[in-house]
Amino acid sequence: MRLKDKIAIVTGAGRNIGEETAKLFVAEGAKVAVVDMDEVNGKAVTDALNAANAGVAIYINANVADEESVKRMIAETVAAFGRIDILVNNVAIS
């Protein structure tokens, strides 16, 4: 439980490395904002994380290339969890 009570934002968490990072963080005790533009994948990851431990994850649809979207991502995370301790900038466009 190395991340017990920490709050993390993981961008690009709807699949691949971001998804696995979010899973690992929750397994280590963190609460996670799962951020992805793909709502279906982002919500699926969030639902899976919350199935094991309700309330450990929220989904945020955000485009990190858009300043207003990033501001909303931060505001929603703080509103849900009270603060941010960790930011993983994993998002990529291919």
C-alpha angles and dihedrals in degrees: 000000000000092000098043110159094000121134119221137186113205115188118204088025095144093091148349118013094357092053092048091047091053090049092049093048092052090047087054092052104266129132112229139207104212104210122191139135090224101083096190094054094037093052092044091055091045092049091049092050092048093046089069096039116009115226099022096109141038128189120230122184105213141153108217090201089066117074095208091050090052091049089052091048090055094044093050092049093050091045091053101039107016099241146008123248103165134033121191111190098200102140119124137173120218 
